[in-house]
Amino acid sequence: MSRGTKLTLDLGASWNEGWSMEEEKSSQPITLLDPFAHSLVFQKEKRRGKVVTLVGPFSLSDADAQKTLSSLKKSLACGGAYKEEWMEFQGEISSKVREQLEKLGFKFKNPKS
């Protein structure tokens, strides 16, 4: 195929024959909790050969979660993200994250080992 030509495929069905888009079914709405009402857990994953520490699930508004994440990233001097009620941190830093979150009033499901 030469450059500049487009390949078009027709699969035989059209939207006019009764097909319709199904709307995504939303999950249950998130109930917002105070920090002391959370019971957080840790998980470790390897992504591209590097360790990532996951902590969650958080029941916070997006603005509160981003604010908390930002303060944690500054105090821990690491990168991180907030995705689907979980905070992700670069590296194996679960003990440091636990200390910082306990200072903010968050509780954990597993006792400190």
C-alpha positions, 0 to 999 in steps of 0.5 A, a space after each residue: 500500500 502506498 503512502 497517502 491512501 486510506 484503508 476502509 473496511 465495511 463490516 456489513 452492519 450499520 447503525 440504521 439497522 437497529 444497533 444502538 450504543 449502550 450506556 456505561 453502567 456506573 458503579 455505586 457512588 463513592 461515599 466520602 469518609 473522614 480520614 479516621 474512617 478509612 481502612 487502607 491496605 498496601 500492595 506492591 507491583 512491578 511495572 517495567 522492572 520497577 517497584 510501585 507501592 499502592 495504598 488505598 482504597 481511599 474514599 475522598 473527593 478528587 480534590 481532597 485526594 489530589 491535595 493529600 497526594 501532593 503533600 505526600 509526594 513533597 514530604 516523601 520526595 517521590 513521584 506518584 499518582 491517584 488512580 481509581 481510589 488508589 494512590 501509587 508511589 514510585 519505589 518501595 516506601 510503604 513504611 514511610 507512606 504509613 507514617 505520613 498517612 497516620 500523621 494525617 489521621 488515616 487508619 490501616 487495616 493490617 497492624 504495623 508489622 
